[in-house]
Amino acid sequence: MSTRTLKQQLLIGTVTAVFMSNVAFAKKLPDQSFDLARAAIEEAQEVDADRVASSELSLAESKFQEAIEYNNDGKDKVAQRLLDQSMLHAEHAELEGMQAKADVAFNEVNAALRSLELEIARP
């Protein structure tokens, strides 16, 4: 015969049931949330953000990976917050990459304009 009382056994059973229900009903974010964040990171990579905004892009990628881990642990709110932060860092990196490309184009147009002005000024 067990040395545990019926009360102790019921308590252990209740605690186990609550724990298992929390594990079974742990929420996970939909794949679409991760797809959007991954797309934001890829868009930043397409404009060479890793060259001009590597720290922002690295933050986006690390927060994305953390979000996956938290989501797998059933911590959907933390995962969603990390995904949001990942997207913001990716968008910031993308904007910096686009700005760098715009600066290069602007400098090329300015150089061409100066060249034309010099050509016009020749006698």
A tleap script that builds the chain and sets N, CA, C and O, in Angstrom:
source leaprc.protein.ff14SB
mol = sequence {
  NMET SER THR ARG THR LEU LYS GLN GLN LEU
  LEU ILE GLY THR VAL THR ALA VAL PHE MET
  SER ASN VAL ALA PHE ALA LYS LYS LEU PRO
  ASP GLN SER PHE ASP LEU ALA ARG ALA ALA
  ILE GLU GLU ALA GLN GLU VAL ASP ALA ASP
  ARG VAL ALA SER SER GLU LEU SER LEU ALA
  GLU SER LYS PHE GLN GLU ALA ILE GLU TYR
  ASN ASN ASP GLY LYS ASP LYS VAL ALA GLN
  ARG LEU LEU ASP GLN SER MET LEU HIE ALA
  GLU HIE ALA GLU LEU GLU GLY MET GLN ALA
  LYS ALA ASP VAL ALA PHE ASN GLU VAL ASN
  ALA ALA LEU ARG SER LEU GLU LEU GLU ILE
  ALA ARG CPRO
}
set mol.1.N position { 0.834 -1.175 0.000 }
set mol.1.CA position { 0.000 0.000 0.000 }
set mol.1.C position { 0.883 1.243 0.000 }
set mol.1.O position { 1.928 1.265 0.650 }
set mol.2.N position { 0.472 2.259 -0.714 }
set mol.2.CA position { 1.232 3.492 -0.864 }
set mol.2.C position { 1.213 4.300 0.421 }
set mol.2.O position { 0.228 4.311 1.160 }
set mol.3.N position { 2.339 4.984 0.670 }
set mol.3.CA position { 2.415 5.818 1.871 }
set mol.3.C position { 1.815 7.193 1.644 }
set mol.3.O position { 1.665 7.964 2.592 }
set mol.4.N position { 1.476 7.506 0.432 }
set mol.4.CA position { 0.846 8.802 0.152 }
set mol.4.C position { -0.626 8.733 0.490 }
set mol.4.O position { -1.290 7.711 0.314 }
set mol.5.N position { -1.097 9.835 0.971 }
set mol.5.CA position { -2.526 9.909 1.278 }
set mol.5.C position { -3.288 10.208 0.005 }
set mol.5.O position { -2.712 10.635 -0.995 }
set mol.6.N position { -4.551 9.985 0.051 }
set mol.6.CA position { -5.411 10.275 -1.095 }
set mol.6.C position { -5.322 11.747 -1.459 }
set mol.6.O position { -5.334 12.086 -2.643 }
set mol.7.N position { -5.235 12.619 -0.483 }
set mol.7.CA position { -5.151 14.065 -0.710 }
set mol.7.C position { -3.860 14.404 -1.474 }
set mol.7.O position { -3.880 15.210 -2.405 }
set mol.8.N position { -2.751 13.790 -1.079 }
set mol.8.CA position { -1.483 14.038 -1.751 }
set mol.8.C position { -1.540 13.541 -3.200 }
set mol.8.O position { -1.053 14.208 -4.112 }
set mol.9.N position { -2.132 12.378 -3.396 }
set mol.9.CA position { -2.227 11.831 -4.739 }
set mol.9.C position { -3.098 12.707 -5.638 }
set mol.9.O position { -2.785 12.912 -6.811 }
set mol.10.N position { -4.189 13.220 -5.079 }
set mol.10.CA position { -5.046 14.124 -5.853 }
set mol.10.C position { -4.309 15.413 -6.197 }
set mol.10.O position { -4.430 15.921 -7.312 }
set mol.11.N position { -3.557 15.935 -5.254 }
set mol.11.CA position { -2.798 17.166 -5.484 }
set mol.11.C position { -1.764 16.949 -6.587 }
set mol.11.O position { -1.634 17.775 -7.491 }
set mol.12.N position { -1.033 15.841 -6.514 }
set mol.12.CA position { -0.028 15.537 -7.538 }
set mol.12.C position { -0.708 15.363 -8.895 }
set mol.12.O position { -0.208 15.855 -9.906 }
set mol.13.N position { -1.822 14.679 -8.922 }
set mol.13.CA position { -2.563 14.482 -10.169 }
set mol.13.C position { -3.048 15.791 -10.754 }
set mol.13.O position { -2.986 15.992 -11.967 }
set mol.14.N position { -3.533 16.689 -9.897 }
set mol.14.CA position { -4.024 17.990 -10.360 }
set mol.14.C position { -2.888 18.832 -10.924 }
set mol.14.O position { -3.024 19.435 -11.989 }
set mol.15.N position { -1.774 18.870 -10.211 }
set mol.15.CA position { -0.618 19.649 -10.680 }
set mol.15.C position { -0.121 19.094 -12.007 }
set mol.15.O position { 0.204 19.857 -12.916 }
set mol.16.N position { -0.060 17.788 -12.124 }
set mol.16.CA position { 0.375 17.161 -13.378 }
set mol.16.C position { -0.583 17.497 -14.514 }
set mol.16.O position { -0.151 17.802 -15.626 }
set mol.17.N position { -1.868 17.443 -14.240 }
set mol.17.CA position { -2.864 17.743 -15.271 }
set mol.17.C position { -2.759 19.191 -15.733 }
set mol.17.O position { -2.845 19.470 -16.929 }
set mol.18.N position { -2.575 20.115 -14.790 }
set mol.18.CA position { -2.442 21.535 -15.144 }
set mol.18.C position { -1.183 21.738 -15.981 }
set mol.18.O position { -1.219 22.436 -16.994 }
set mol.19.N position { -0.091 21.144 -15.574 }
set mol.19.CA position { 1.164 21.280 -16.318 }
set mol.19.C position { 1.017 20.729 -17.735 }
set mol.19.O position { 1.419 21.372 -18.705 }
set mol.20.N position { 0.449 19.555 -17.843 }
set mol.20.CA position { 0.294 18.939 -19.159 }
set mol.20.C position { -0.655 19.737 -20.048 }
set mol.20.O position { -0.449 19.813 -21.259 }
set mol.21.N position { -1.681 20.327 -19.466 }
set mol.21.CA position { -2.598 21.122 -20.289 }
set mol.21.C position { -1.910 22.385 -20.774 }
set mol.21.O position { -2.174 22.837 -21.888 }
set mol.22.N position { -1.034 22.963 -19.966 }
set mol.22.CA position { -0.283 24.145 -20.405 }
set mol.22.C position { 0.655 23.783 -21.545 }
set mol.22.O position { 0.822 24.556 -22.488 }
set mol.23.N position { 1.265 22.609 -21.460 }
set mol.23.CA position { 2.151 22.173 -22.529 }
set mol.23.C position { 1.338 21.871 -23.787 }
set mol.23.O position { 1.727 22.251 -24.891 }
set mol.24.N position { 0.225 21.198 -23.615 }
set mol.24.CA position { -0.594 20.812 -24.762 }
set mol.24.C position { -1.227 22.006 -25.446 }
set mol.24.O position { -1.398 22.003 -26.665 }
set mol.25.N position { -1.579 23.035 -24.676 }
set mol.25.CA position { -2.260 24.193 -25.242 }
set mol.25.C position { -1.344 25.396 -25.426 }
set mol.25.O position { -1.822 26.517 -25.601 }
set mol.26.N position { -0.048 25.176 -25.389 }
set mol.26.CA position { 0.879 26.276 -25.618 }
set mol.26.C position { 0.636 26.809 -27.027 }
set mol.26.O position { 0.594 26.056 -28.000 }
set mol.27.N position { 0.482 28.096 -27.104 }
set mol.27.CA position { 0.169 28.716 -28.388 }
set mol.27.C position { 1.434 28.860 -29.220 }
set mol.27.O position { 2.528 29.094 -28.706 }
set mol.28.N position { 1.245 28.715 -30.491 }
set mol.28.CA position { 2.323 28.963 -31.438 }
set mol.28.C position { 1.816 29.963 -32.465 }
set mol.28.O position { 0.635 29.992 -32.812 }
set mol.29.N position { 2.740 30.771 -32.932 }
set mol.29.CA position { 2.386 31.761 -33.941 }
set mol.29.C position { 2.209 31.082 -35.288 }
set mol.29.O position { 2.842 30.060 -35.557 }
set mol.30.N position { 1.355 31.640 -36.136 }
set mol.30.CA position { 1.189 31.056 -37.472 }
set mol.30.C position { 2.456 31.250 -38.300 }
set mol.30.O position { 3.211 32.201 -38.101 }
set mol.31.N position { 2.666 30.324 -39.230 }
set mol.31.CA position { 3.847 30.398 -40.092 }
set mol.31.C position { 3.906 31.701 -40.865 }
set mol.31.O position { 4.990 32.174 -41.207 }
set mol.32.N position { 2.744 32.287 -41.143 }
set mol.32.CA position { 2.692 33.533 -41.912 }
set mol.32.C position { 3.468 34.649 -41.209 }
set mol.32.O position { 4.112 35.464 -41.870 }
set mol.33.N position { 3.412 34.692 -39.883 }
set mol.33.CA position { 4.158 35.714 -39.136 }
set mol.33.C position { 5.652 35.574 -39.397 }
set mol.33.O position { 6.356 36.569 -39.575 }
set mol.34.N position { 6.127 34.344 -39.420 }
set mol.34.CA position { 7.541 34.107 -39.661 }
set mol.34.C position { 7.896 34.370 -41.123 }
set mol.34.O position { 8.992 34.843 -41.425 }
set mol.35.N position { 6.972 34.064 -42.022 }
set mol.35.CA position { 7.203 34.317 -43.444 }
set mol.35.C position { 7.386 35.812 -43.709 }
set mol.35.O position { 8.247 36.209 -44.494 }
set mol.36.N position { 6.572 36.633 -43.050 }
set mol.36.CA position { 6.673 38.089 -43.237 }
set mol.36.C position { 8.006 38.619 -42.726 }
set mol.36.O position { 8.646 39.443 -43.379 }
set mol.37.N position { 8.417 38.147 -41.564 }
set mol.37.CA position { 9.693 38.598 -41.005 }
set mol.37.C position { 10.855 38.130 -41.869 }
set mol.37.O position { 11.790 38.893 -42.113 }
set mol.38.N position { 10.809 36.896 -42.332 }
set mol.38.CA position { 11.869 36.366 -43.194 }
set mol.38.C position { 11.921 37.158 -44.499 }
set mol.38.O position { 13.005 37.442 -45.009 }
set mol.39.N position { 10.757 37.515 -45.043 }
set mol.39.CA position { 10.705 38.304 -46.278 }
set mol.39.C position { 11.325 39.684 -46.068 }
set mol.39.O position { 12.026 40.187 -46.946 }
set mol.40.N position { 11.075 40.293 -44.921 }
set mol.40.CA position { 11.662 41.606 -44.628 }
set mol.40.C position { 13.183 41.513 -44.574 }
set mol.40.O position { 13.879 42.405 -45.060 }
set mol.41.N position { 13.694 40.445 -43.990 }
set mol.41.CA position { 15.150 40.262 -43.921 }
set mol.41.C position { 15.718 40.051 -45.327 }
set mol.41.O position { 16.761 40.609 -45.667 }
set mol.42.N position { 15.037 39.255 -46.132 }
set mol.42.CA position { 15.508 38.990 -47.499 }
set mol.42.C position { 15.472 40.256 -48.355 }
set mol.42.O position { 16.357 40.472 -49.183 }
set mol.43.N position { 14.456 41.088 -48.158 }
set mol.43.CA position { 14.390 42.352 -48.903 }
set mol.43.C position { 15.554 43.258 -48.531 }
set mol.43.O position { 16.107 43.946 -49.388 }
set mol.44.N position { 15.923 43.259 -47.267 }
set mol.44.CA position { 17.074 44.060 -46.843 }
set mol.44.C position { 18.352 43.519 -47.477 }
set mol.44.O position { 19.219 44.290 -47.887 }
set mol.45.N position { 18.467 42.210 -47.556 }
set mol.45.CA position { 19.655 41.609 -48.175 }
set mol.45.C position { 19.735 41.934 -49.659 }
set mol.45.O position { 20.833 42.055 -50.202 }
set mol.46.N position { 18.601 42.078 -50.321 }
set mol.46.CA position { 18.576 42.366 -51.758 }
set mol.46.C position { 19.140 43.741 -52.089 }
set mol.46.O position { 19.627 43.953 -53.199 }
set mol.47.N position { 19.083 44.670 -51.155 }
set mol.47.CA position { 19.614 46.019 -51.407 }
set mol.47.C position { 20.980 46.194 -50.754 }
set mol.47.O position { 21.407 47.311 -50.462 }
set mol.48.N position { 21.659 45.068 -50.530 }
set mol.48.CA position { 23.009 45.070 -49.946 }
set mol.48.C position { 23.073 45.733 -48.581 }
set mol.48.O position { 24.048 46.412 -48.259 }
set mol.49.N position { 22.049 45.539 -47.789 }
set mol.49.CA position { 22.034 46.123 -46.447 }
set mol.49.C position { 23.135 45.538 -45.575 }
set mol.49.O position { 23.594 46.188 -44.636 }
set mol.50.N position { 23.558 44.323 -45.876 }
set mol.50.CA position { 24.629 43.727 -45.080 }
set mol.50.C position { 25.942 44.487 -45.241 }
set mol.50.O position { 26.829 44.389 -44.394 }
set mol.51.N position { 26.063 45.240 -46.324 }
set mol.51.CA position { 27.268 46.040 -46.548 }
set mol.51.C position { 27.224 47.363 -45.791 }
set mol.51.O position { 28.239 47.793 -45.244 }
set mol.52.N position { 26.059 48.014 -45.752 }
set mol.52.CA position { 25.972 49.350 -45.153 }
set mol.52.C position { 25.253 49.368 -43.804 }
set mol.52.O position { 25.371 50.338 -43.055 }
set mol.53.N position { 24.527 48.330 -43.494 }
set mol.53.CA position { 23.776 48.285 -42.232 }
set mol.53.C position { 23.865 46.888 -41.622 }
set mol.53.O position { 22.856 46.287 -41.252 }
set mol.54.N position { 25.078 46.394 -41.528 }
set mol.54.CA position { 25.255 45.014 -41.080 }
set mol.54.C position { 24.768 44.797 -39.652 }
set mol.54.O position { 24.262 43.722 -39.329 }
set mol.55.N position { 24.914 45.809 -38.789 }
set mol.55.CA position { 24.467 45.623 -37.399 }
set mol.55.C position { 22.945 45.510 -37.332 }
set mol.55.O position { 22.419 44.697 -36.573 }
set mol.56.N position { 22.241 46.314 -38.116 }
set mol.56.CA position { 20.774 46.233 -38.123 }
set mol.56.C position { 20.318 44.891 -38.702 }
set mol.56.O position { 19.386 44.271 -38.191 }
set mol.57.N position { 20.968 44.463 -39.744 }
set mol.57.CA position { 20.600 43.189 -40.367 }
set mol.57.C position { 20.908 42.021 -39.431 }
set mol.57.O position { 20.140 41.063 -39.354 }
set mol.58.N position { 22.021 42.104 -38.730 }
set mol.58.CA position { 22.364 41.057 -37.762 }
set mol.58.C position { 21.345 40.997 -36.633 }
set mol.58.O position { 20.947 39.915 -36.199 }
set mol.59.N position { 20.926 42.172 -36.159 }
set mol.59.CA position { 19.897 42.206 -35.110 }
set mol.59.C position { 18.598 41.590 -35.615 }
set mol.59.O position { 17.943 40.834 -34.897 }
set mol.60.N position { 18.231 41.912 -36.839 }
set mol.60.CA position { 17.002 41.351 -37.415 }
set mol.60.C position { 17.079 39.831 -37.462 }
set mol.60.O position { 16.121 39.146 -37.103 }
set mol.61.N position { 18.202 39.312 -37.898 }
set mol.61.CA position { 18.355 37.867 -38.006 }
set mol.61.C position { 18.394 37.188 -36.642 }
set mol.61.O position { 17.808 36.119 -36.467 }
set mol.62.N position { 19.081 37.797 -35.674 }
set mol.62.CA position { 19.165 37.168 -34.346 }
set mol.62.C position { 17.810 37.196 -33.640 }
set mol.62.O position { 17.439 36.230 -32.973 }
set mol.63.N position { 17.079 38.286 -33.782 }
set mol.63.CA position { 15.756 38.357 -33.159 }
set mol.63.C position { 14.784 37.381 -33.829 }
set mol.63.O position { 13.897 36.829 -33.177 }
set mol.64.N position { 14.961 37.178 -35.126 }
set mol.64.CA position { 14.152 36.197 -35.839 }
set mol.64.C position { 14.408 34.794 -35.285 }
set mol.64.O position { 13.471 34.035 -35.037 }
set mol.65.N position { 15.684 34.462 -35.094 }
set mol.65.CA position { 16.023 33.139 -34.553 }
set mol.65.C position { 15.502 32.974 -33.128 }
set mol.65.O position { 15.012 31.905 -32.766 }
set mol.66.N position { 15.606 34.029 -32.320 }
set mol.66.CA position { 15.076 33.971 -30.954 }
set mol.66.C position { 13.566 33.756 -30.975 }
set mol.66.O position { 13.025 33.006 -30.163 }
set mol.67.N position { 12.901 34.413 -31.900 }
set mol.67.CA position { 11.443 34.265 -32.010 }
set mol.67.C position { 11.070 32.816 -32.316 }
set mol.67.O position { 10.095 32.292 -31.777 }
set mol.68.N position { 11.842 32.180 -33.174 }
set mol.68.CA position { 11.588 30.774 -33.486 }
set mol.68.C position { 11.716 29.928 -32.223 }
set mol.68.O position { 10.879 29.066 -31.957 }
set mol.69.N position { 12.760 30.178 -31.456 }
set mol.69.CA position { 12.987 29.401 -30.230 }
set mol.69.C position { 11.861 29.611 -29.218 }
set mol.69.O position { 11.356 28.651 -28.635 }
set mol.70.N position { 11.472 30.864 -29.014 }
set mol.70.CA position { 10.394 31.137 -28.063 }
set mol.70.C position { 9.074 30.549 -28.551 }
set mol.70.O position { 8.278 30.047 -27.757 }
set mol.71.N position { 8.851 30.615 -29.850 }
set mol.71.CA position { 7.627 30.046 -30.399 }
set mol.71.C position { 7.590 28.534 -30.185 }
set mol.71.O position { 6.549 27.972 -29.844 }
set mol.72.N position { 8.724 27.887 -30.386 }
set mol.72.CA position { 8.795 26.442 -30.158 }
set mol.72.C position { 8.558 26.087 -28.698 }
set mol.72.O position { 8.086 24.993 -28.387 }
set mol.73.N position { 8.888 27.015 -27.803 }
set mol.73.CA position { 8.661 26.807 -26.372 }
set mol.73.C position { 7.245 27.180 -25.954 }
set mol.73.O position { 6.889 27.068 -24.781 }
set mol.74.N position { 6.433 27.626 -26.918 }
set mol.74.CA position { 5.045 27.986 -26.625 }
set mol.74.C position { 4.875 29.378 -26.051 }
set mol.74.O position { 3.815 29.700 -25.514 }
set mol.75.N position { 5.893 30.200 -26.153 }
set mol.75.CA position { 5.829 31.572 -25.629 }
set mol.75.C position { 5.527 32.513 -26.798 }
set mol.75.O position { 6.399 33.223 -27.299 }
set mol.76.N position { 4.254 32.489 -27.211 }
set mol.76.CA position { 3.863 33.197 -28.428 }
set mol.76.C position { 3.946 34.709 -28.300 }
set mol.76.O position { 4.267 35.387 -29.277 }
set mol.77.N position { 3.669 35.250 -27.134 }
set mol.77.CA position { 3.716 36.717 -26.990 }
set mol.77.C position { 5.140 37.238 -27.106 }
set mol.77.O position { 5.386 38.254 -27.757 }
set mol.78.N position { 6.068 36.546 -26.478 }
set mol.78.CA position { 7.471 36.942 -26.580 }
set mol.78.C position { 7.943 36.753 -28.022 }
set mol.78.O position { 8.649 37.600 -28.569 }
set mol.79.N position { 7.553 35.649 -28.620 }
set mol.79.CA position { 7.935 35.384 -30.013 }
set mol.79.C position { 7.397 36.470 -30.943 }
set mol.79.O position { 8.106 36.916 -31.845 }
set mol.80.N position { 6.155 36.898 -30.732 }
set mol.80.CA position { 5.567 37.941 -31.583 }
set mol.80.C position { 6.307 39.264 -31.404 }
set mol.80.O position { 6.561 39.976 -32.376 }
set mol.81.N position { 6.650 39.588 -30.165 }
set mol.81.CA position { 7.403 40.827 -29.910 }
set mol.81.C position { 8.753 40.774 -30.616 }
set mol.81.O position { 9.178 41.759 -31.221 }
set mol.82.N position { 9.425 39.635 -30.541 }
set mol.82.CA position { 10.716 39.490 -31.207 }
set mol.82.C position { 10.583 39.545 -32.728 }
set mol.82.O position { 11.446 40.101 -33.407 }
set mol.83.N position { 9.518 38.978 -33.257 }
set mol.83.CA position { 9.286 39.065 -34.706 }
set mol.83.C position { 9.055 40.508 -35.134 }
set mol.83.O position { 9.565 40.949 -36.163 }
set mol.84.N position { 8.285 41.236 -34.341 }
set mol.84.CA position { 8.049 42.651 -34.651 }
set mol.84.C position { 9.369 43.418 -34.656 }
set mol.84.O position { 9.629 44.219 -35.554 }
set mol.85.N position { 10.193 43.166 -33.649 }
set mol.85.CA position { 11.493 43.841 -33.577 }
set mol.85.C position { 12.374 43.434 -34.752 }
set mol.85.O position { 13.087 44.264 -35.318 }
set mol.86.N position { 12.324 42.163 -35.114 }
set mol.86.CA position { 13.110 41.682 -36.246 }
set mol.86.C position { 12.712 42.416 -37.523 }
set mol.86.O position { 13.569 42.836 -38.301 }
set mol.87.N position { 11.422 42.563 -37.728 }
set mol.87.CA position { 10.940 43.256 -38.923 }
set mol.87.C position { 11.369 44.719 -38.928 }
set mol.87.O position { 11.752 45.250 -39.971 }
set mol.88.N position { 11.307 45.370 -37.776 }
set mol.88.CA position { 11.733 46.773 -37.705 }
set mol.88.C position { 13.217 46.921 -38.025 }
set mol.88.O position { 13.610 47.824 -38.763 }
set mol.89.N position { 14.030 46.043 -37.475 }
set mol.89.CA position { 15.468 46.099 -37.768 }
set mol.89.C position { 15.729 45.813 -39.247 }
set mol.89.O position { 16.581 46.454 -39.862 }
set mol.90.N position { 15.003 44.859 -39.816 }
set mol.90.CA position { 15.171 44.543 -41.233 }
set mol.90.C position { 14.758 45.721 -42.109 }
set mol.90.O position { 15.441 46.046 -43.080 }
set mol.91.N position { 13.644 46.358 -41.768 }
set mol.91.CA position { 13.184 47.511 -42.545 }
set mol.91.C position { 14.164 48.670 -42.425 }
set mol.91.O position { 14.405 49.384 -43.399 }
set mol.92.N position { 14.728 48.860 -41.238 }
set mol.92.CA position { 15.724 49.913 -41.050 }
set mol.92.C position { 16.964 49.612 -41.905 }
set mol.92.O position { 17.505 50.504 -42.559 }
set mol.93.N position { 17.400 48.361 -41.894 }
set mol.93.CA position { 18.551 47.969 -42.704 }
set mol.93.C position { 18.259 48.169 -44.189 }
set mol.93.O position { 19.114 48.636 -44.942 }
set mol.94.N position { 17.041 47.809 -44.604 }
set mol.94.CA position { 16.661 47.986 -46.010 }
set mol.94.C position { 16.699 49.459 -46.395 }
set mol.94.O position { 17.200 49.811 -47.463 }
set mol.95.N position { 16.175 50.315 -45.536 }
set mol.95.CA position { 16.194 51.750 -45.833 }
set mol.95.C position { 17.619 52.289 -45.923 }
set mol.95.O position { 17.915 53.117 -46.785 }
set mol.96.N position { 18.494 51.828 -45.046 }
set mol.96.CA position { 19.885 52.263 -45.115 }
set mol.96.C position { 20.541 51.776 -46.407 }
set mol.96.O position { 21.326 52.500 -47.021 }
set mol.97.N position { 20.221 50.559 -46.813 }
set mol.97.CA position { 20.744 50.041 -48.072 }
set mol.97.C position { 20.241 50.833 -49.261 }
set mol.97.O position { 21.004 51.139 -50.178 }
set mol.98.N position { 18.954 51.166 -49.248 }
set mol.98.CA position { 18.377 51.964 -50.334 }
set mol.98.C position { 18.976 53.366 -50.357 }
set mol.98.O position { 19.225 53.923 -51.426 }
set mol.99.N position { 19.203 53.929 -49.183 }
set mol.99.CA position { 19.811 55.257 -49.102 }
set mol.99.C position { 21.222 55.241 -49.675 }
set mol.99.O position { 21.620 56.166 -50.384 }
set mol.100.N position { 21.974 54.195 -49.370 }
set mol.100.CA position { 23.333 54.081 -49.900 }
set mol.100.C position { 23.309 53.986 -51.423 }
set mol.100.O position { 24.134 54.607 -52.094 }
set mol.101.N position { 22.374 53.217 -51.970 }
set mol.101.CA position { 22.260 53.115 -53.429 }
set mol.101.C position { 21.851 54.461 -54.033 }
set mol.101.O position { 22.355 54.850 -55.087 }
set mol.102.N position { 20.948 55.160 -53.370 }
set mol.102.CA position { 20.513 56.475 -53.858 }
set mol.102.C position { 21.673 57.468 -53.820 }
set mol.102.O position { 21.817 58.292 -54.722 }
set mol.103.N position { 22.490 57.390 -52.785 }
set mol.103.CA position { 23.654 58.282 -52.689 }
set mol.103.C position { 24.622 58.045 -53.845 }
set mol.103.O position { 25.149 58.995 -54.424 }
set mol.104.N position { 24.850 56.786 -54.176 }
set mol.104.CA position { 25.740 56.444 -55.290 }
set mol.104.C position { 25.160 56.991 -56.598 }
set mol.104.O position { 25.882 57.591 -57.395 }
set mol.105.N position { 23.880 56.786 -56.815 }
set mol.105.CA position { 23.241 57.280 -58.040 }
set mol.105.C position { 23.298 58.802 -58.107 }
set mol.105.O position { 23.552 59.371 -59.168 }
set mol.106.N position { 23.063 59.455 -56.981 }
set mol.106.CA position { 23.110 60.916 -56.924 }
set mol.106.C position { 24.511 61.413 -57.281 }
set mol.106.O position { 24.656 62.364 -58.050 }
set mol.107.N position { 25.530 60.781 -56.730 }
set mol.107.CA position { 26.901 61.183 -57.021 }
set mol.107.C position { 27.245 60.970 -58.498 }
set mol.107.O position { 27.967 61.771 -59.093 }
set mol.108.N position { 26.731 59.895 -59.082 }
set mol.108.CA position { 26.973 59.649 -60.506 }
set mol.108.C position { 26.305 60.719 -61.375 }
set mol.108.O position { 26.893 61.194 -62.346 }
set mol.109.N position { 25.088 61.090 -61.023 }
set mol.109.CA position { 24.374 62.135 -61.776 }
set mol.109.C position { 25.099 63.465 -61.617 }
set mol.109.O position { 25.243 64.213 -62.584 }
set mol.110.N position { 25.552 63.762 -60.413 }
set mol.110.CA position { 26.298 65.009 -60.188 }
set mol.110.C position { 27.579 65.040 -61.008 }
set mol.110.O position { 27.922 66.070 -61.588 }
set mol.111.N position { 28.286 63.918 -61.058 }
set mol.111.CA position { 29.523 63.861 -61.840 }
set mol.111.C position { 29.225 64.064 -63.328 }
set mol.111.O position { 29.962 64.763 -64.023 }
set mol.112.N position { 28.159 63.460 -63.804 }
set mol.112.CA position { 27.787 63.635 -65.208 }
set mol.112.C position { 27.397 65.078 -65.481 }
set mol.112.O position { 27.752 65.628 -66.523 }
set mol.113.N position { 26.681 65.689 -64.568 }
set mol.113.CA position { 26.275 67.087 -64.720 }
set mol.113.C position { 27.504 68.003 -64.759 }
set mol.113.O position { 27.574 68.904 -65.595 }
set mol.114.N position { 28.459 67.783 -63.873 }
set mol.114.CA position { 29.685 68.588 -63.875 }
set mol.114.C position { 30.431 68.425 -65.191 }
set mol.114.O position { 30.954 69.390 -65.747 }
set mol.115.N position { 30.472 67.209 -65.673 }
set mol.115.CA position { 31.151 66.943 -66.940 }
set mol.115.C position { 30.470 67.703 -68.085 }
set mol.115.O position { 31.142 68.278 -68.941 }
set mol.116.N position { 29.143 67.699 -68.091 }
set mol.116.CA position { 28.407 68.436 -69.122 }
set mol.116.C position { 28.625 69.939 -68.997 }
set mol.116.O position { 28.789 70.634 -70.000 }
set mol.117.N position { 28.626 70.434 -67.770 }
set mol.117.CA position { 28.866 71.871 -67.573 }
set mol.117.C position { 30.246 72.273 -68.075 }
set mol.117.O position { 30.409 73.329 -68.688 }
set mol.118.N position { 31.238 71.429 -67.814 }
set mol.118.CA position { 32.599 71.720 -68.309 }
set mol.118.C position { 32.639 71.677 -69.829 }
set mol.118.O position { 33.325 72.482 -70.460 }
set mol.119.N position { 31.911 70.747 -70.410 }
set mol.119.CA position { 31.857 70.618 -71.871 }
set mol.119.C position { 31.215 71.852 -72.487 }
set mol.119.O position { 31.678 72.349 -73.514 }
set mol.120.N position { 30.153 72.347 -71.867 }
set mol.120.CA position { 29.446 73.537 -72.369 }
set mol.120.C position { 30.323 74.764 -72.213 }
set mol.120.O position { 30.274 75.653 -73.063 }
set mol.121.N position { 31.118 74.847 -71.170 }
set mol.121.CA position { 31.938 76.027 -70.893 }
set mol.121.C position { 33.157 76.115 -71.825 }
set mol.121.O position { 33.805 77.160 -71.880 }
set mol.122.N position { 33.475 75.053 -72.548 }
set mol.122.CA position { 34.620 75.091 -73.468 }
set mol.122.C position { 34.313 76.018 -74.639 }
set mol.122.O position { 33.193 76.059 -75.148 }
set mol.123.N position { 35.334 76.758 -75.051 }
set mol.123.CA position { 35.116 77.672 -76.194 }
set mol.123.C position { 35.034 76.989 -77.528 }
set mol.123.O position { 34.854 77.651 -78.551 }
savepdb mol mol.pdb
quit
